[in-house]
């Protein structure tokens, strides 16, 4: 397959800073390189669409680059490397290893439970599991010990391997932990003896959990035959089992840490590619689902063959952004004209400190990360059903199928059936681009295209910037504009927007299904988010109910509504339902003629607004929010327009409508809608929310001459005005 794939070491930066790009190409000898500024997406042609015109920036980078393929170390593992790791062991010693394992995918092929080796990995022993039992092998492929035993996935087993170095023999012991199941199963207790062919174990300095490690490249190790499943406390002992020389204990440190602490002698294991922590272990009895309350019950680590944090490619080129470049959305654009292949790596350029405009567009990089490389879009059986049409794909969609090492999103399932909790941007992301279907970044670039025609200067900033810097990152601005789908939010991000609107700031929420899922960022590792749905809304999320707390932040996962911070309290509206076949317009309400919102409708006489759009024909749809006083929508807020007459596909895809209805009540179609809401804050700030992902798809219709563009202009121009809003007096 021909391909160009790439990613950057960061998603946002300031002028004067550097950004590194890593590229891999297959069957492509050479590609063109440009750095471009993106002011609109490439989503169609005609007077209803913005003309796609990426602006090439002047740089010192080469115009052409030689193609090369880079490999990705794919799959998670733990590793201890130390000279003299088994220094306390002598030629007459017994060296033993024991742990509890919980295999979640037993295959015909071997999956490595643990491995010990010398520095270059050429001499090793490894214990593997397959559908016939276990295998113990060393670097001599002829010397394989097979331990035939019937195993089941999703059961706890105790394993113990001892090497009698004096007598060149060993014992493998296996026991099923039957007392941990409610209905007792067949007892499994086995013991196998085996021969040791050499005593080079004393020279070994590496212990690897959950993978057979290829150490051919001393700078970058490649995991192979990865184990899918949990490993609880791992012990290395000598002579007698009580004489432990290494104990890797997942309960001994913070669950966000990417290492397992050796509580004996500090020979800690580095965790690579973010295996899942804060998962139930052998000691869990269901009395708590909070690892902070009982870390011993969550000492296990869940390894997966398809875990990935960083593709770990070498840097192909580095851009130092000139101080003269304006804040905006930019991208490295890589294209081979001969091979008809291209790839974009977008990045956000922030305004230099002290040079901020009044208005900032907040780019939803947390949501981009959660959806990064969403395989579900191509593989889900229900995808065409929920969209009401056939799925249209291009070659970038099929990259995810042909290159599984691109990793998974928070909407996908690991190969062993477990839920994906972590999703990273430090890899090529096929759906982070200005081309393709109207969703995520393409919709957000429609807002950028609107801002370019609004007469108001603007900056851009990324979610992760706000998370890490808090309100200080937004303080220079009096107006913050959200993306079309700001679904995933950290507590720091919510706090920052709360402070904004409570300090006379203005929030324009130009999207739908926003501020919805509790999302964690890692303090040390950039570009990765953690999402645990806690059994809410998605069928597959029911499997994580015993592990609802985020390892990064210790927060309980799920929706912000279930955590006591419903989006209605910030934006005046909250997510209710979705439908992907057709979008509609809004009908003005009686409240839209209130003097408080007279400025919003200045120059607009239409009763119906937004009954047009390049996303399924209207401004209201895809994913929608409504006003709900019971969930915290401000009492003084005005619902100035609501959509109507949505298709029955929205009824099929109802998500939160049951929150408002008795279970025995037929769904009232009048409740299937999007609401446009406005309200003021006591500090002189204000909030304007459109409650629809599709809103931005109406800006460009009729060459930007329409009532959605006009209405949004009216709001934006008033919001950037420093005059304080008057908080309405109580009636």
C-alpha positions as CSV (number, residue, x, y, z in Angstrom):
1,X,0.0,0.0,0.0
2,X,1.2,3.5,-0.7
3,X,1.0,5.9,2.2
4,X,2.3,9.0,3.9
5,X,1.8,9.2,7.6
6,X,3.0,11.8,10.1
7,X,2.6,13.5,13.4
8,X,4.1,16.2,15.6
9,X,5.5,16.3,19.1
10,X,2.9,18.9,20.1
11,X,-0.4,20.4,19.0
12,X,0.1,24.0,20.0
13,X,3.0,26.4,20.5
14,X,4.0,30.1,20.7
15,X,5.9,32.0,18.0
16,X,9.6,31.5,18.4
17,X,9.2,27.9,19.6
18,X,10.0,24.7,17.7
19,X,7.8,21.9,16.6
20,X,9.1,18.5,15.5
21,X,7.5,16.4,12.7
22,X,7.9,12.7,12.3
23,X,7.1,11.1,8.9
24,X,6.8,7.6,7.6
25,X,6.0,6.8,4.0
26,X,5.6,3.5,2.2
27,X,6.3,2.9,-1.5
28,X,6.8,6.6,-1.9
29,X,10.3,7.8,-2.9
30,X,9.7,11.6,-2.4
31,X,7.1,14.0,-1.2
32,X,6.6,17.7,-1.3
33,X,6.7,19.7,2.0
34,X,4.8,22.9,2.8
35,X,3.8,24.7,5.9
36,X,0.4,26.1,5.4
37,X,-2.1,28.3,7.3
38,X,-5.6,26.9,7.3
39,X,-8.5,29.4,7.2
40,X,-11.2,27.0,5.9
41,X,-11.7,23.3,5.2
42,X,-11.8,21.5,1.9
43,X,-15.4,20.2,2.0
44,X,-17.0,21.1,-1.3
45,X,-17.3,23.6,-4.2
46,X,-19.9,26.3,-5.1
47,X,-21.3,29.4,-3.6
48,X,-22.5,27.5,-0.4
49,X,-18.9,26.4,0.4
50,X,-15.9,28.4,1.4
51,X,-13.1,28.2,-1.2
52,X,-10.3,26.1,0.1
53,X,-7.1,28.1,-0.1
54,X,-4.4,27.0,2.2
55,X,-1.8,29.8,2.5
56,X,1.8,28.6,2.0
57,X,4.2,30.1,4.6
58,X,7.7,31.0,3.9
59,X,10.2,28.8,5.8
60,X,13.7,27.5,5.6
61,X,12.5,23.9,5.3
62,X,13.3,21.9,2.2
63,X,10.6,21.8,-0.4
64,X,11.1,18.1,-1.1
65,X,11.8,15.3,1.3
66,X,13.0,11.8,0.7
67,X,10.5,9.1,1.8
68,X,11.3,6.4,4.3
69,X,9.4,3.9,6.3
70,X,9.5,4.1,10.1
71,X,8.4,1.3,12.4
72,X,6.2,1.7,15.4
73,X,6.8,-0.2,18.7
74,X,3.3,-1.4,19.2
75,X,1.9,-3.0,22.4
76,X,2.5,-2.3,26.1
77,X,4.9,-3.9,28.4
78,X,6.9,-3.4,31.6
79,X,10.7,-3.5,31.7
80,X,13.5,-3.6,34.3
81,X,17.0,-3.2,33.1
82,X,20.0,-3.2,35.5
83,X,23.5,-4.6,35.5
84,X,23.6,-7.4,38.0
85,X,19.8,-7.5,38.2
86,X,20.1,-11.0,39.7
87,X,23.3,-10.3,41.5
88,X,22.3,-12.1,44.6
89,X,21.8,-15.4,42.7
90,X,24.6,-17.9,42.6
91,X,25.2,-21.0,40.4
92,X,23.9,-23.1,43.2
93,X,20.8,-21.0,43.8
94,X,17.1,-21.5,42.9
95,X,15.8,-18.5,41.0
96,X,12.0,-18.2,41.0
97,X,9.2,-16.0,39.5
98,X,5.6,-15.9,40.6
99,X,2.5,-13.8,40.0
100,X,-1.2,-13.8,39.4
101,X,-2.3,-13.4,35.8
102,X,-5.7,-12.8,34.2
103,X,-5.5,-13.5,30.5
104,X,-8.1,-11.7,28.4
105,X,-7.3,-13.1,25.0
106,X,-5.8,-16.6,24.6
107,X,-4.8,-17.2,21.0
108,X,-3.3,-20.0,18.9
109,X,-0.1,-18.0,18.8
110,X,2.1,-17.4,21.8
111,X,1.6,-14.4,24.1
112,X,4.5,-13.7,26.4
113,X,3.8,-13.4,30.1
114,X,7.3,-12.5,31.1
115,X,10.9,-12.7,29.7
116,X,14.4,-12.5,31.2
117,X,17.4,-11.8,29.0
118,X,20.9,-10.4,28.7
119,X,21.6,-6.9,27.5
120,X,21.2,-7.5,23.7
121,X,18.4,-10.0,24.2
122,X,20.1,-12.8,22.3
123,X,20.1,-15.0,25.4
124,X,16.7,-15.3,27.1
125,X,14.0,-17.4,28.7
126,X,10.4,-16.5,28.3
127,X,7.1,-18.0,29.5
128,X,4.3,-17.8,27.0
129,X,0.6,-18.7,27.0
130,X,-1.5,-20.1,24.1
131,X,-4.7,-22.0,23.6
132,X,-3.0,-25.3,24.5
133,X,-1.4,-24.1,27.7
134,X,2.0,-22.6,28.5
135,X,5.4,-22.7,26.9
136,X,8.8,-22.1,28.4
137,X,11.5,-21.4,25.8
138,X,14.9,-19.9,25.6
139,X,17.1,-18.5,22.8
140,X,17.6,-22.0,21.5
141,X,14.4,-22.5,19.5
142,X,14.8,-26.3,19.8
143,X,14.5,-26.2,23.6
144,X,10.8,-25.6,24.1
145,X,9.0,-26.9,27.2
146,X,5.3,-27.3,26.7
147,X,2.9,-27.4,29.6
148,X,-0.5,-28.6,28.2
149,X,-3.4,-27.4,30.3
150,X,-6.9,-26.1,29.5
151,X,-7.1,-22.4,30.2
152,X,-10.0,-19.9,30.0
153,X,-9.9,-16.2,29.4
154,X,-11.0,-13.8,32.1
155,X,-10.0,-16.1,35.0
156,X,-7.3,-15.6,37.6
157,X,-4.3,-18.0,37.6
158,X,-1.4,-18.3,39.9
159,X,1.9,-19.2,38.2
160,X,5.3,-20.0,39.7
161,X,8.4,-20.8,37.7
162,X,11.6,-21.9,39.5
163,X,15.0,-22.4,37.9
164,X,17.3,-24.8,39.9
165,X,20.6,-23.5,38.6
166,X,22.6,-26.2,40.4
167,X,20.8,-29.2,39.0
168,X,19.9,-27.6,35.6
169,X,16.2,-28.2,36.1
170,X,13.0,-26.4,37.0
171,X,9.4,-26.6,38.0
172,X,6.4,-24.8,36.6
173,X,3.3,-24.6,38.9
174,X,-0.1,-23.4,37.9
175,X,-3.2,-23.0,40.0
176,X,-6.6,-21.6,39.1
177,X,-7.9,-19.2,41.7
178,X,-11.3,-20.8,42.1
179,X,-12.3,-19.1,45.3
180,X,-12.6,-15.8,43.3
181,X,-15.5,-17.0,41.3
182,X,-19.1,-17.1,42.5
183,X,-19.9,-20.5,41.0
184,X,-17.1,-22.9,41.5
185,X,-15.4,-24.3,38.4
186,X,-13.2,-27.3,37.8
187,X,-10.1,-27.2,40.0
188,X,-6.9,-26.6,38.1
189,X,-3.7,-27.3,39.9
190,X,-0.7,-28.5,37.8
191,X,3.0,-29.0,38.3
192,X,5.5,-29.6,35.5
193,X,9.2,-30.3,35.6
194,X,11.6,-29.2,32.9
195,X,15.3,-29.1,32.0
196,X,17.5,-26.0,31.8
197,X,20.0,-26.2,29.0
198,X,22.4,-23.4,30.2
199,X,23.3,-21.4,33.2
200,X,23.7,-18.0,31.4
201,X,20.8,-16.7,33.6
202,X,23.3,-15.2,35.9
203,X,24.3,-12.8,33.2
204,X,20.8,-11.6,32.5
205,X,20.1,-8.0,33.3
206,X,16.5,-7.5,31.9
207,X,13.1,-8.5,33.1
208,X,10.2,-7.8,30.8
209,X,6.5,-8.2,31.6
210,X,3.9,-8.9,28.9
211,X,6.1,-9.0,25.8
212,X,9.0,-10.7,24.1
213,X,11.3,-7.8,23.5
214,X,13.3,-7.4,20.3
215,X,16.4,-5.5,21.4
216,X,18.2,-5.6,18.0
217,X,18.0,-1.8,17.9
218,X,19.6,-0.6,21.1
219,X,17.9,2.8,20.8
220,X,14.3,1.5,20.3
221,X,13.0,-1.8,21.5
222,X,10.1,-3.5,19.7
223,X,7.6,-5.7,21.7
224,X,6.5,-8.9,20.1
225,X,3.9,-11.6,21.0
226,X,2.4,-9.3,23.6
227,X,0.3,-10.6,26.4
228,X,-3.3,-9.5,26.6
229,X,-4.5,-9.4,30.2
230,X,-3.8,-8.4,33.8
231,X,-0.7,-9.1,35.8
232,X,-0.9,-8.4,39.5
233,X,2.1,-8.2,41.9
234,X,5.1,-9.8,40.3
235,X,7.8,-11.4,42.5
236,X,11.3,-12.6,41.9
237,X,12.7,-14.8,44.6
238,X,15.8,-16.9,45.3
239,X,16.1,-20.2,47.2
240,X,12.9,-19.9,49.1
241,X,9.8,-18.0,48.1
242,X,9.9,-15.8,51.1
243,X,13.3,-14.5,50.0
244,X,12.1,-12.0,47.5
245,X,14.7,-10.0,45.6
246,X,12.2,-8.1,43.4
247,X,8.5,-7.3,44.1
248,X,6.8,-5.1,41.5
249,X,3.7,-3.8,43.2
250,X,1.1,-1.8,41.4
251,X,-0.4,-0.6,44.7
252,X,2.9,1.0,45.8
253,X,2.7,4.3,43.8
254,X,0.4,6.7,42.2
255,X,-1.8,5.0,39.5
256,X,-0.8,7.8,37.0
257,X,2.9,6.8,37.3
258,X,4.2,4.9,34.3
259,X,6.3,2.5,36.4
260,X,5.8,-0.3,38.8
261,X,7.7,0.1,42.1
262,X,10.0,-2.6,43.3
263,X,9.3,-2.4,47.0
264,X,12.3,-4.6,47.8
265,X,15.3,-2.9,46.2
266,X,14.1,-0.2,44.0
267,X,14.4,-2.1,40.7
268,X,11.4,-0.4,39.2
269,X,9.8,-1.5,36.0
270,X,9.1,1.2,33.4
271,X,5.7,0.9,31.8
272,X,5.8,1.5,28.0
273,X,2.8,2.5,25.8
274,X,0.5,3.1,28.7
275,X,-0.9,-0.3,29.8
276,X,-4.1,0.4,31.8
277,X,-3.6,1.0,35.5
278,X,-6.3,1.4,38.2
279,X,-7.9,-1.9,37.2
280,X,-9.2,-4.6,39.4
281,X,-6.7,-7.2,40.6
282,X,-6.7,-10.5,42.4
283,X,-7.6,-8.9,45.7
284,X,-10.7,-7.1,44.5
285,X,-13.9,-8.2,46.1
286,X,-16.4,-5.6,44.8
287,X,-16.6,-3.7,48.1
288,X,-15.3,-0.6,46.5
289,X,-14.8,0.7,42.9
290,X,-12.4,3.4,44.0
291,X,-8.7,2.5,43.9
292,X,-7.9,5.4,46.2
293,X,-9.9,3.8,48.9
294,X,-8.3,0.4,48.4
295,X,-5.2,0.5,46.2
296,X,-4.4,-3.1,47.0
297,X,-7.5,-4.3,45.1
298,X,-6.2,-2.3,42.1
299,X,-2.6,-3.4,42.0
300,X,-2.9,-5.2,38.7
301,X,-1.9,-3.7,35.3
302,X,-3.8,-4.6,32.1
303,X,-1.5,-5.0,29.2
304,X,-2.7,-5.0,25.5
305,X,-1.1,-5.9,22.3
306,X,-2.7,-2.8,20.7
307,X,-1.7,-0.2,23.3
308,X,0.1,2.8,22.0
309,X,1.2,6.2,23.4
310,X,3.9,7.4,21.1
311,X,4.8,6.0,17.7
312,X,8.4,6.8,18.7
313,X,9.5,7.8,15.2
314,X,12.6,9.9,14.5
315,X,12.2,13.5,13.6
316,X,12.3,14.3,9.9
317,X,12.2,18.1,10.1
318,X,11.8,20.8,12.8
319,X,10.1,24.1,12.3
320,X,11.0,27.1,14.4
321,X,7.9,29.4,14.1
322,X,8.9,33.0,13.2
323,X,7.9,35.6,15.7
324,X,6.0,37.4,12.9
325,X,3.4,34.7,12.3
326,X,-0.1,35.4,13.5
327,X,-2.1,33.2,15.8
328,X,-4.1,30.7,13.8
329,X,-4.4,27.1,12.6
330,X,-1.4,25.8,10.6
331,X,-0.3,22.5,9.3
332,X,2.6,20.6,7.7
333,X,1.3,19.5,4.3
334,X,3.0,16.5,2.8
335,X,2.0,15.4,-0.7
336,X,3.3,13.1,-3.4
337,X,1.6,14.2,-6.6
338,X,2.9,11.2,-8.5
339,X,1.4,8.8,-6.0
340,X,-1.7,10.8,-5.2
341,X,-1.1,10.6,-1.5
342,X,-1.1,13.4,1.1
343,X,-1.2,14.0,4.8
344,X,-1.8,17.0,7.0
345,X,-0.3,17.5,10.5
346,X,-2.2,20.5,12.0
347,X,-1.0,22.6,14.9
348,X,-2.3,25.7,16.7
349,X,-0.2,28.8,16.9
350,X,-1.0,30.9,20.0
351,X,-0.6,34.6,20.3
352,X,2.6,35.9,21.9
353,X,2.2,37.0,25.5
354,X,1.0,40.5,25.6
355,X,-0.2,40.5,22.0
356,X,-3.5,38.8,22.4
357,X,-6.7,40.0,20.6
358,X,-10.0,40.3,22.4
359,X,-11.4,37.1,21.0
360,X,-10.0,33.6,21.1
361,X,-11.2,30.4,19.4
362,X,-10.7,27.4,21.7
363,X,-9.8,24.3,19.6
364,X,-11.0,21.0,20.9
365,X,-7.8,19.0,21.0
366,X,-9.1,16.9,23.9
367,X,-12.1,15.8,21.7
368,X,-9.7,15.3,18.8
369,X,-7.7,13.0,21.0
370,X,-10.7,11.0,22.2
371,X,-11.8,10.4,18.6
372,X,-8.3,9.9,17.2
373,X,-8.2,7.1,14.6
374,X,-11.8,6.0,15.5
375,X,-11.9,2.5,13.9
376,X,-15.6,2.3,14.8
377,X,-16.5,4.6,11.9
378,X,-15.3,2.0,9.4
379,X,-15.8,-1.3,11.3
380,X,-19.0,-0.8,13.3
381,X,-22.0,-2.8,12.1
382,X,-24.4,-0.2,13.2
383,X,-22.6,2.8,11.5
384,X,-24.8,3.0,8.4
385,X,-27.9,2.4,10.4
386,X,-27.4,5.4,12.7
387,X,-26.4,7.6,9.8
388,X,-29.3,6.6,7.6
389,X,-27.0,6.2,4.6
390,X,-24.0,4.3,3.2
391,X,-20.6,5.1,4.7
392,X,-18.3,7.0,2.4
393,X,-14.6,6.3,2.9
394,X,-11.3,7.3,1.5
395,X,-7.8,5.9,1.7
396,X,-7.1,7.7,5.0
397,X,-9.9,5.8,6.6
398,X,-8.4,2.5,5.3
399,X,-5.1,3.4,6.8
400,X,-6.6,2.4,10.2
401,X,-7.4,-1.0,8.8
402,X,-4.1,-1.6,7.0
403,X,-2.0,-0.1,9.7
404,X,-3.3,-1.3,13.1
405,X,-0.2,0.2,14.7
406,X,-1.9,3.6,14.4
407,X,-3.7,2.6,17.5
408,X,-7.3,3.1,18.8
409,X,-9.6,5.8,20.1
410,X,-11.8,6.1,23.1
411,X,-14.6,4.8,21.0
412,X,-12.9,1.5,20.2
413,X,-12.4,-1.8,21.9
414,X,-9.1,-3.5,22.4
415,X,-8.6,-6.9,20.6
416,X,-9.3,-8.6,23.9
417,X,-12.7,-6.9,24.2
418,X,-11.7,-4.5,27.0
419,X,-12.5,-0.8,26.8
420,X,-10.0,1.7,25.5
421,X,-9.3,4.2,28.3
422,X,-6.3,6.1,26.9
423,X,-6.0,7.8,23.5
424,X,-3.0,9.8,22.3
425,X,-2.2,12.4,19.7
426,X,1.5,11.4,19.6
427,X,0.9,9.2,16.5
428,X,-0.4,9.8,13.0
429,X,-4.1,10.7,13.4
430,X,-6.1,10.2,10.2
431,X,-9.2,12.2,11.2
432,X,-7.2,15.3,12.3
433,X,-7.2,17.1,9.0
434,X,-8.9,19.9,7.0
435,X,-10.3,17.4,4.4
436,X,-12.8,14.6,4.5
437,X,-16.3,14.5,6.0
438,X,-17.9,17.4,7.8
439,X,-17.1,16.6,11.4
440,X,-14.6,17.6,14.1
441,X,-11.8,19.6,12.5
442,X,-13.6,20.4,9.3
443,X,-16.5,21.8,11.1
444,X,-14.2,23.8,13.4
445,X,-12.4,25.2,10.3
446,X,-15.8,26.4,9.1
447,X,-15.9,28.5,12.3
448,X,-12.4,29.8,11.5
449,X,-13.7,30.6,8.0
450,X,-16.5,32.5,9.6
451,X,-14.2,34.4,11.9
452,X,-12.1,35.5,8.9
453,X,-15.3,37.2,7.5
454,X,-16.6,38.5,10.8
455,X,-14.6,41.7,11.0
456,X,-13.3,40.7,14.4
457,X,-9.6,39.7,14.9
458,X,-9.1,36.5,16.8
459,X,-6.5,34.1,18.3
460,X,-6.5,30.4,18.7
461,X,-5.7,28.3,21.7
462,X,-5.9,24.5,22.4
463,X,-7.7,22.6,25.1
464,X,-4.5,21.3,26.6
465,X,-3.2,24.8,26.9
466,X,-6.2,25.8,29.0
467,X,-6.0,22.6,31.0
468,X,-2.3,23.1,31.9
469,X,-2.4,26.9,32.4
470,X,-5.9,27.3,33.7
471,X,-7.8,30.6,33.7
472,X,-4.6,32.6,33.1
473,X,-4.5,31.3,29.5
474,X,-8.0,32.9,28.9
475,X,-7.7,35.9,31.1
476,X,-6.4,38.2,28.3
477,X,-9.6,37.6,26.3
478,X,-13.1,38.9,26.9
479,X,-14.7,36.5,24.4
480,X,-14.1,32.7,24.1
481,X,-15.6,30.9,21.1
482,X,-15.9,27.1,21.4
483,X,-15.5,24.5,18.6
484,X,-18.4,22.7,17.1
485,X,-18.1,19.7,19.4
486,X,-16.3,20.4,22.7
487,X,-17.4,17.1,24.1
488,X,-14.4,16.1,26.3
489,X,-13.4,18.4,29.1
490,X,-11.1,18.3,32.1
491,X,-12.0,19.9,35.4
492,X,-9.3,22.5,34.9
493,X,-10.9,23.5,31.6
494,X,-14.3,23.8,33.1
495,X,-12.9,25.8,36.0
496,X,-11.3,28.2,33.5
497,X,-14.6,28.8,31.6
498,X,-16.4,29.2,34.9
499,X,-14.0,31.9,35.9
500,X,-14.2,33.6,32.5
501,X,-18.0,34.1,32.6
502,X,-17.9,35.0,36.3
503,X,-15.3,37.7,35.6
504,X,-17.4,39.6,32.9
505,X,-16.1,37.3,30.2
506,X,-18.3,36.1,27.3
507,X,-18.7,32.6,26.1
508,X,-20.0,31.7,22.6
509,X,-20.8,28.0,22.5
510,X,-21.1,27.4,18.8
511,X,-21.6,23.6,18.9
512,X,-23.4,20.7,20.4
513,X,-22.8,17.9,23.0
514,X,-20.3,20.1,24.8
515,X,-18.7,19.8,28.2
516,X,-20.0,16.3,28.5
517,X,-17.4,13.6,29.5
518,X,-15.0,13.8,32.4
519,X,-11.6,13.8,30.8
520,X,-8.2,13.4,32.3
521,X,-4.9,14.7,31.1
522,X,-1.6,13.3,32.3
523,X,0.6,15.7,34.3
524,X,3.9,14.5,32.8
525,X,3.0,13.0,29.4
526,X,1.5,15.5,26.9
527,X,-1.1,14.7,24.2
528,X,-2.9,11.8,25.9
529,X,-6.4,11.8,27.4
530,X,-8.1,9.3,29.7
531,X,-11.8,8.6,29.5
532,X,-13.8,6.1,31.6
533,X,-17.5,6.1,30.8
534,X,-18.6,4.3,34.0
535,X,-21.2,2.3,32.2
536,X,-23.0,5.3,30.8
537,X,-24.6,5.6,27.4
538,X,-22.6,3.1,25.4
539,X,-23.2,-0.7,25.6
540,X,-19.5,-1.5,25.6
541,X,-18.8,0.8,28.5
542,X,-20.7,-1.5,30.9
543,X,-17.5,-3.6,31.0
544,X,-15.6,-0.9,32.9
545,X,-18.0,-0.5,35.8
546,X,-15.6,-1.9,38.3
547,X,-12.9,0.5,37.2
548,X,-14.7,3.9,36.9
549,X,-12.0,6.1,38.5
550,X,-9.4,7.8,36.3
551,X,-5.9,6.7,36.9
552,X,-4.5,10.1,35.8
553,X,-6.7,12.3,38.1
554,X,-8.5,10.1,40.6
555,X,-11.8,11.5,39.4
556,X,-14.8,9.3,38.9
557,X,-15.4,8.8,35.1
558,X,-18.7,9.3,33.3
559,X,-20.5,12.5,32.4
560,X,-19.9,15.8,34.0
561,X,-23.7,15.8,34.8
562,X,-23.3,12.7,36.9
563,X,-20.3,14.4,38.6
564,X,-22.5,17.4,39.6
565,X,-21.3,19.7,36.9
566,X,-23.9,19.4,34.1
567,X,-23.2,21.5,31.0
568,X,-26.5,23.4,31.5
569,X,-24.9,25.2,34.5
570,X,-22.2,26.7,32.2
571,X,-23.8,26.9,28.8
572,X,-27.5,27.0,29.6
573,X,-28.1,23.9,27.5
574,X,-27.1,20.3,27.7
575,X,-26.9,17.3,25.4
576,X,-30.1,15.5,24.8
577,X,-29.9,13.4,21.5
578,X,-28.4,12.9,18.1
579,X,-29.3,12.0,14.6
580,X,-27.1,12.0,11.5
581,X,-29.5,11.9,8.5
582,X,-30.9,15.4,8.3
583,X,-30.6,18.8,10.0
584,X,-33.4,21.4,10.4
585,X,-33.8,25.1,11.0
586,X,-34.9,27.0,14.1
587,X,-38.2,28.8,14.8
588,X,-37.9,32.0,16.8
589,X,-39.6,32.1,20.2
590,X,-41.6,34.8,21.9
591,X,-38.6,35.4,24.1
592,X,-36.6,36.4,21.0
593,X,-38.4,39.7,20.9
594,X,-37.3,40.6,24.5
595,X,-35.3,43.8,24.6
596,X,-32.4,41.9,26.2
597,X,-31.8,40.1,22.9
598,X,-32.8,42.8,20.5
599,X,-29.1,43.1,19.5
600,X,-29.0,39.5,18.4
601,X,-31.8,39.8,15.8
602,X,-30.9,43.3,14.5
603,X,-31.3,43.2,10.8
604,X,-33.1,39.8,10.9
605,X,-36.9,39.7,10.2
606,X,-37.1,36.0,9.5
607,X,-39.2,33.8,11.7
608,X,-37.3,30.7,10.6
609,X,-33.5,30.8,10.8
610,X,-30.9,28.3,9.6
611,X,-33.2,26.1,7.5
612,X,-30.2,25.6,5.2
613,X,-26.7,24.3,5.6
614,X,-23.9,22.2,4.0
615,X,-24.2,19.7,6.8
616,X,-27.4,17.8,6.0
617,X,-29.4,20.9,5.1
618,X,-29.8,22.8,8.4
619,X,-28.2,24.6,11.3
620,X,-29.8,22.3,13.9
621,X,-28.8,18.7,14.1
622,X,-26.3,16.0,14.3
623,X,-25.9,16.3,18.1
624,X,-28.1,18.7,19.9
625,X,-28.6,20.4,23.3
626,X,-31.6,21.8,25.0
627,X,-32.5,24.2,27.9
628,X,-33.3,22.3,31.1
629,X,-33.9,24.2,34.3
630,X,-33.9,21.0,36.3
631,X,-30.3,20.4,35.3
632,X,-29.2,23.9,36.1
633,X,-30.0,26.1,33.1
634,X,-30.2,29.6,34.6
635,X,-33.8,30.7,35.3
636,X,-33.2,34.1,33.7
637,X,-31.9,32.6,30.5
638,X,-33.9,33.2,27.3
639,X,-34.6,30.4,24.9
640,X,-34.7,32.5,21.7
641,X,-35.2,29.8,19.1
642,X,-35.8,26.1,18.9
643,X,-35.6,23.5,16.1
644,X,-38.5,21.3,15.1
645,X,-39.6,18.4,12.9
646,X,-36.5,16.3,13.2
647,X,-36.6,12.8,11.6
648,X,-37.4,9.6,13.4
649,X,-33.7,8.7,13.3
650,X,-33.3,11.1,16.2
651,X,-35.9,9.2,18.1
652,X,-34.0,6.0,17.5
653,X,-30.7,7.6,18.7
654,X,-32.2,9.3,21.7
655,X,-29.6,9.4,24.5
656,X,-30.8,11.6,27.3
657,X,-34.5,12.1,26.5
658,X,-35.3,9.6,29.1
659,X,-33.8,12.0,31.7
660,X,-36.8,14.2,31.0
661,X,-39.5,11.7,30.5
662,X,-41.3,9.0,32.4
663,X,-40.2,5.6,31.0
664,X,-43.8,4.8,30.1
665,X,-44.4,8.1,28.2
666,X,-44.0,8.1,24.4
667,X,-41.3,10.4,23.2
668,X,-42.7,13.8,22.6
669,X,-41.3,15.0,19.3
670,X,-41.5,18.6,20.6
671,X,-38.7,17.6,23.0
672,X,-36.5,16.4,20.1
673,X,-34.9,19.8,19.4
674,X,-32.0,22.1,19.7
675,X,-32.4,25.3,21.7
676,X,-30.6,28.6,21.2
677,X,-30.0,30.3,24.6
678,X,-28.7,33.6,25.8
679,X,-28.1,34.8,29.4
680,X,-26.1,37.4,31.3
681,X,-24.0,36.9,34.3
682,X,-23.9,39.1,37.5
683,X,-20.3,40.2,36.7
684,X,-21.4,41.7,33.4
685,X,-20.5,38.7,31.2
686,X,-22.8,36.7,29.0
687,X,-23.3,33.3,27.4
688,X,-24.7,32.5,23.9
689,X,-25.3,28.8,23.1
690,X,-26.6,27.4,19.8
691,X,-27.0,23.7,21.0
692,X,-26.1,22.1,17.7
693,X,-23.0,20.7,16.0
694,X,-24.5,21.6,12.6
695,X,-24.5,25.4,13.3
696,X,-21.2,26.1,11.6
697,X,-22.4,24.4,8.4
698,X,-24.8,27.2,7.7
699,X,-22.3,30.1,7.8
700,X,-21.1,29.8,4.2
701,X,-24.4,29.3,2.5
702,X,-25.2,31.8,-0.2
703,X,-21.7,33.1,0.0
704,X,-22.0,34.0,3.7
705,X,-25.1,36.1,3.1
706,X,-27.7,34.5,5.4
707,X,-29.4,34.9,8.8
708,X,-27.1,32.5,10.7
709,X,-24.0,34.5,9.6
710,X,-25.8,37.7,10.5
711,X,-27.1,36.5,13.9
712,X,-23.6,35.2,14.9
713,X,-22.1,38.5,13.7
714,X,-24.5,40.4,15.9
715,X,-23.6,38.3,19.0
716,X,-19.8,38.4,18.4
717,X,-19.6,42.2,17.8
718,X,-21.6,42.8,21.0
719,X,-19.6,40.3,23.0
720,X,-16.2,41.8,22.1
721,X,-17.5,45.2,23.1
722,X,-16.2,46.0,26.6
723,X,-19.5,47.4,27.7
724,X,-20.8,45.2,30.5
725,X,-24.0,43.3,30.2
726,X,-26.8,44.3,32.6
727,X,-27.9,41.4,34.8
728,X,-31.7,41.2,34.7
729,X,-33.5,42.2,37.9
730,X,-35.6,39.5,39.6
731,X,-39.3,39.8,38.7
